């Protein structure tokens, strides 16, 4: 089957959940970026990815990137596809016009990124990392670094990477050993090894700009002594902007991975020939703060990847279920075998896939709208309110959406039956590709620890309870509606109450009994993500019912109502067991002695 970008559902979220017209009306930066622009951009994005990147997805998984010497050759077709990506201006869609970008809201850019990732996850990883490098330079780069690198990165002519991990330093960045020695000209020489560097070497662009964590001599121990450096593959060249001398950073190998096989994940060696020239980003010993800018950008984007791979798996499962003939219907409505989409349990699986994908998409689009308001709204109070909301939502978008994607792709294989286990059908690729999403840019546990520590305990649960207050407002509007809306209100209310109980538990016990709180950190994250996704689908139901009453888009709106109802009836109830796991389950997590494992 071919991939069809979910433009209609994305536009529904952009219009009604991110409220793009209101955003454009309030923010002068986006005064011309209304829904007409969004529709045109998404349609063109769909056309490009359906025709160019999606057809490469399966073949590139079979014949992935290769490494020889210090060079990497990407899968067949990637180089031409990337050229078209750059020519189309897709890298700069949400970046400032001052550096050659289009300056569109994240709300539109995130929707385009979902389409790109659904079409070809391995290919999409290259621009994802470039986005993060752009964000970091915009925030902390010197005027000279911005002038030298940003236009090339925003255009996509050059690509960016994020270099955190080392053989001995995974998530614990306090253990970073790469060193940076000061030079008389203000530059630095870097020495060390970085691993798991996505698109750390490739043949798509003429230069690669590495953002690297390292330590300067005399730096404090731990994370307080980490600095951030820009290390280009090729040093700045002549005034024509083309790269100059080759820098002392080389790819020594690429990983052989379970999934995202076409994305070259490199081991990079810095400084074997006298030192790799690097340039300090911001101030010394502030690197972790700057890197978090990249990481937060990447974490949201990885959540979008989860939604994207779920959409691709859902579309494939639906196509198979419509074609595969197997078994007579249980209700006796036919005497011969029928396509499996007629069977109730297959419908349950497809509806679960659909509801999880659309719920996570609704949450992510709403979060993008909050991000845009936090950065561009003229009212400082509105900016602050939306900043707190967005920061709270990032670990949910990343953690819940990627965990949900594993359930979705697993169900996709199950719908295919035995054929799903065969690589040639393609369902297994989505299963393999999705697993990395719960790991990189911070595992689910790291997202949950962030949710517990920075987003809940730090302010006594106030940000979390503010979200619960918004959910309660939606419940009240649902309760004034018809029987379907009232039923959703009841389920949503029960989930909100479970969430509030967990928030109070976390806020009250994080300091005095951290083991009890952190033993339930992932169930808390899953509860919170479940609630917020369900809340946004409940908002979608209200919009859809209004549209139906007005006689608009009947088939689409009826499907939206049914999907929201299914989520409320089948997925929101999981919050009850998640609540119990957090409040009552910590003792058994830590009870077994280490030697007994």
N, C-alpha and C positions, 0 to 999 in steps of 0.2 A: 504494500500500500504506500501511497505518498503522504507526506505530512501536510496538514492544512492548519495554518496559524489560527488560533482562537480569537480572531480580531473582535468579533461581536461581544464575547464575554469580557475581554480586556477593556473595550470601550464602555461597556456597562459599568465596570468598576471605576474607570476614569471619570465618567460623567457623574455617577451617583454616590460613590464612596469616597473618592479623592476630591470630588466636587470641583472639577477643573475650571468651569466657568467662573465660579466664585473666586477661586485662586487667581485666575487671570485678571478679574476685575479689581481685586484688592492689591495685587503686587505689580507695580510698574514694570519690573523686569520681565514679566510674563504677559504683558498687556495684549500681545498679538498671538498668544499661544492657547487659544481656545479649543473647543472640541472639534471644530472643522479642521484645524491644523493637525490635531491628534489623529483624527480619522485618516487624513491623507498620508501622514507619516507612517502609521501602522499598516496601512494597505500597501505602501511601497516596501516597507520592511518585510511584510509577508511575501510579496512578489519575489524579492531578492532571495530570501532564505528558502522558500519553497522550491525555487528554480536553481539555486546555486549551491548553498551549503548543505541542505538536507540530502540531496542525492549522493553526497560524499560520505555520509555517516557510516553506513554499513561497510563499504569497501575499505574505508580507512581503519576500521576496527580490525579487519582481516589482515591488512597490510599497513601496519603503523609506521611511525617515524623510525628512522634508523640512524645509527651513530658510527662514524668512521674517523679515526684520528681525533681531531678536536671539533669536527664539523657534524652537524645534524641535518639530515634531509627529511623534510616532512612528507606526509602521505601524498600520493598522486592527486592532483587537483587542488590541494590546499594553497599553493602559491598563487595560482590564478584567481582562486576564490578570494584570497586576502587582497590581491590587487583590486578586485572589484569592490571589496569592502571599503578600502581606503578611498577609491574614486567616488564612492557613494556618500562619503562623509559620515559614515556610521559611528566611527570612534568618537567624534566630537559632538554628538547629538545633544548631550546635556552639559557640555563644558563651555566656558566663557567665550563670547564672541571676540573679546580682546586678543585671544590666542588662536583664533581661527575656528572656534567651535560654533555651534548653532544656538547655544544658550537656552535650550528648551528645558522645561521642568523635569526633575527626576521622575515625576509621575509618568511622563511620556517615555523617557529614556529607559526606565525599568521595564515597561511593557515591551519595548523593542528588544531589550536584553533577554526577556523571557522567550520571545520568538526565536532569537538567535540560538539560545541554549537548547531549546526544544528541537531545533533543526539539526544541530551538530554540537554536542556538548564539548567534545575535545577541541574543536576549532574555536569555540567561544571562549575558552580559557585564556587565550592570548590577549584579546581586548579587555577581558575582566581585570587582569593584572595591570595592564596599562592604565585603566581607569584609576586604580588605586595609587599608582605612581603620580598621576596628574593631581589627584586630591592632596597628596602629601606635599608636592612642590607648591601648589597654590597656597597651602597653609603656612609652610615653614621655609620654602626655598628663598634664597637671596634673589635680588633683582637680576643678577648676572646669570644665575642658574635658570631662572624663569625665561630670560631672553634667549638663552642658548638651547634649551631643551623643550619648553612647553609647546611651542607651535608644532614641532616635529612629532611630539607625543599625541597632541590633540588631533592632528591630521591622521595619525596611524602610520605615518612614514617610518617612525621609530616605535619600538615597543618597550614596555616596562616590565620589570620583575620585582618581587619582594623576597629578600634573602634574610630569613631569620634562622632557620634550622641548621644545626650542625650535628655531626655524628653523636656527640655526647649531650647535646642540648636540643631537645624536642620542644615540648610545651614550656619547659622551665628555661626561660631566656636568661635567667641569672647565671646560667652555666656557659654562656657564649664566650668563646676564646679568640675569635678572629680579632687581630690587632691592627690598629691604624697608627702609623708613625708620622708625626708632623714634619713637613718639609719647609724649607726657607721661603718658598714662593706662596705659602698659604694652603697648598694642597696637602694630601696625605698619601702614604704608601700603605696598602692593605695586604695582609698576609693571613691565609686561613682557608678552610674548606667549608662550603655550604652544600647542603643536600636537600633533596625534594624541591628543586627550584623549577616551577612550572614555566615552560617555554624559556628556560634559561639559556638555551642555544637553539637556533633554528635558521631557516633560509627564507623566511617570509619578508623580512624587512632589512634595510641596509645597516641598521644599528640597533643595539639592545641597551637599554638604560637600567642598570641594576641599582636598586636601593638596598643598602647593606647595613646590618647592625654589626658594630665592632667596638672595641675598647681602645681608648688612647692611653698612653703611659700615665700612670699615677691616678687613673680613674678609680672611683670608689668601687668596692665589691658589690656584687649583686646587680639588680636591675637599675640601680641608681647610677651605675657607671657605664651605661651603654649609650653610644652615639650613633647617629644615622649618617650614612655617606652615599653619595651618588657616584657610581663607578660605571662609566660607559664601556661597552665592548670596544668601540673606536673612540679615541680622544677627539675633542673639538678640532675641526680642520680649518680650511681656508674660509674667507668671508662669504663664499657661495653657500655655506651651510652644510656642505657634504662632510662625511666623517673623515678624520685624519688617520693618525698612526694607530696601529693595533695595540690595545691595552693588555696588561699582563693578567688577564682572567680568561680561563679556558675550561671548556667542558671535557671532563675525563671519562664520563659515562652517562648513560640515561637508564632509567629504571624500566624493568619489565613488569608491567602492572596487571592487576586483575581486571581493571576497566580503564576508561578514558585512555585507551592504548595509543591513539593517534596524537595525543598531547605529549610532547617530549618533556619528561621530568628529569632535570639534569643534576649531576654532581658537578659543582663549579670549584675550581682551584684558583685561589688568588695568591699571586706573589711568588711563584716558583722561579721567575726570571728577573728578580730585582724589586718586585713590588708592583701592585696594581694601583695606578693613580686614581685617587678618589677625592671628592669635594664634600666638605661638611655641609649637611643640611640643618639649618637652624644653629643651635648652640651645642657645645659639647655636653655630654652626659644627659641630654634630653631626648635621646633617640627613641626610647620606648614610647614616650608621649606622642611623638610624631608618627611612629609606626602604627600606633593605635588608630590614627586617622585612616591609614591604608587598610588596616584590619577591619575597622567598622564598615568601610565601603565594601570590602570583600565579603564580610559576613552577610550583609544584606544581599549581595549579589549571589552568594552561594545558596541562600534561602530561595532566591528566584530560580536557581538551577534545579533545586528540588521540585519546585512547581512545574518547571519545564519538562523534566524527564518524566514526571508523573503524567503530564498531558500527552506526551508522546506514547507512553505505555498504554494509557487509556484509549487513545485513538486506535492503536494496533489491536487491543483486546476487543473493542467494539467491532472492528472490521472482521476479525476472526469469528466472533460470536454470530455475526450476521451470515457467515458463509458456511460454517461447520454444521453439518447435519448429523445429529446423534440423538437417539432416544425419542420415544413418544411423549407427548405432554402429560403431566400428572393429572390434569383435569379432564382428560379424555376428549379434548376438543378436536383431536385429529387421530386417525387410526394408523398413520404412518409416521416415520421419524421426521422431526422438524429441526430447524436450525436451533442451536443451543441458546440463543438469546430468548427463546420462549420459556426456558426453564427457570423457576423462581430463584434457585441458588445462584445461577449465573447472573440473573438480574441483581441479586444482592451484592455480588462482587463488583459488578459494573457500577452500581449506584454508590458503593463505598468508594471506589476509585474516583468517580466523578465528584462526589461531595467533598472528599479530602482535597482534591486539586482545586476545586472552585473556592472552598473555604480558605485555603492557604493563599490563593491568588487574591481574594478579597482583602485579607489581612495585609498582604504585602502592598497592594495598591493604596489602601488607606494609610499605611505607614509612609509610603512615598509622598503622599499629599502632606502629611505632618512634617516630613523633612523639608519639603519646599517652603512651607509656611514658617518653619523655624529659621530658615536662612534668608527669606526674601520678603516676609510680610512687613509692612511699614510700622505696625504697632508692636512695641517692645514686649508688652504683656502677652500678645498672641504668639510672638516668637518664642518666648520662654515656655509658655504652656505647651506648645507643639514640640519644643526641644525635649522636654521631659517625657512627653508621650513617645516620641520617636526613639529616644534612648531606651525606654522600657520595652519597646516593641522589637528592637533589633535582635536580641537573643531568642525571641519567640519566632521571628521570621526565619532566622538561621536554624535554630534547634528544632522547632516543631515541624517546619516545612520539610526539612531533610529527613527527619525520622518518619514523617508521614509518607514521604516519597518511597521509602523502603517497603512500607505496607502496600503502596499502590503498585510498585513494580512486581512485588511478590504475587499479588493478586493477578497481575497481568499474565505472569507465567502460568498461574493456576487456571485461568480462563482458557488458555491454549491447551491445557492438559499435557500429555506426553510430548506433543509437538513444541510446547514452550521450553522444554529442556534441550531441544535440538538447536544448535547455534544458527543453522541456516534460516530459521524462521525469524530471527531478529529479536524476539522477546527477551532472550537471555542477555543480550547486550545491555539493555536498559537496567536489568537486574544488577549486572556487574558494574556498570557505570555509576549507578546511584549510591553504592556503598561508600565511596570516598567522600560523599557530601556530608556525612555525619562526622567525618574525621578532620578534614583539612580546614584551615582558618579557625581552628579551635573546635575540639570535640564537643559532643553534646553535653558532656559533664562540665566542660569549661564554660559553655554558654549558660548552663544551669548555675554554676558557681557565680558567674557575673550577675545573673538574675537575683540570686539570693543576697550576695554581698553588696554590690554597687547599686542595684536597682530596687531592693526591698529593705534590707536591714539598715542601710545607711541613713535613710530618711524615716525610719520607723514604719515603713509600709505605706507612706502617704501617696506616693506616685501610683502604686499598685491599687490602692483603694480609690483613687481618683478615676482609674480606668473602670473599676467596678461601678462607680457612680454613673458613668456614661452608659454602661450596660443596662443599669436599672432604668434609665430614661427610655431606652429602647423597649424594655419590658412593658413599661406603662403604655407606650403607643401600641404595642402588640395586643395588650389586654383590652384595648378599646376597639379591636377589630373583630373579624369573624371567628368562627370556631377554629379554623386552621391557625390563624395568628395567635389565638389564645392558647392553643396547645403548645406552640413554639415558645410562647412567653413562659409557660410553666416549666418547660425543660431548661430554658435559658436561665430562669430564676434559680432553679436548683443548682445549676452549674456555678452561677455567680456566688451563691451562698457557700458552696464548697471552696471556691477560690478565696473568698474573704476569710474563712476559717483558717486556711493554710497561710495566708498572708499574715494574719495575727500571730499564728504559731511561729513563723519564721522571724518576725520582728521581735517577738518576746524572748526567743530562745537562742538566736544566732550567737550572741556573745557568751552566754553562760553554758550552753550545751551544744557547741558547734557540730559534734559528731551526729547528734540527733537530727539537726537541721540539714546538714549536707548529705546524710544518708538518703534523704528524700528530695534532694535538689532536682534530680531529673524528673521524678513524678510531678514535682511542682511546676517545672517548665512545661511538661506535657499538658498538665491541667490548664495552665495559663494560656498556652497556645490553642488548645481545644476551645476554651471559652471565647477567646478573641475571634478565632475563625468562625465559630458558631454565631457570635454576635454580629459579625459583618454579613453573614448569610441571612440572619434575621432582618437586618437592615435591607438587604436585597429583596427579601420577601415583601416587605412593606412597599418598596418602590414598584416591584412587579405587580402587586395587587392594584396599585393606583393606575399603572399603565393598562392593565387588563380592563379596569373599569372604564378607561377612556378609549378602549378598543384598539390599543397600539401593540403591535408585535406579539400577537396572541400566542403563537407556538413557543417563541423564545421565553416569554414571560411566564407561561404556564410551567415550562421546564424549570425555570428559576425558582418558582414557588415549591415545586415538588422536591427539588434538590435541597432547598433549605429545610423543608419538613423532614426529609430523610436524615439530614445531618442532625437535626434536633432529636429525632427518635432513636437513632442508631449510634451516633458518635458522641454527642454531648453527655449521655449517661455514663460514659467512661470516667467522667470527673468524680463520680462518687467513689469509685475504687481508688482513683489517684489520691483523693483526699485521705482515705483510710491509710494508704501506704505511707503518706507523709506524717500524719498525726500519730499513728499507732505502730508503724512498722520498723522504726529505727533499731529497736532492741535486737531483732533477729538478724539485721544486717551485720552487726558487729559482734554477735554472740559467739560465733565459732572461733576457737583458737587458731592462730596462724598455722600451727603444725598439723591441724586436722584437714587442711585443704589438700 
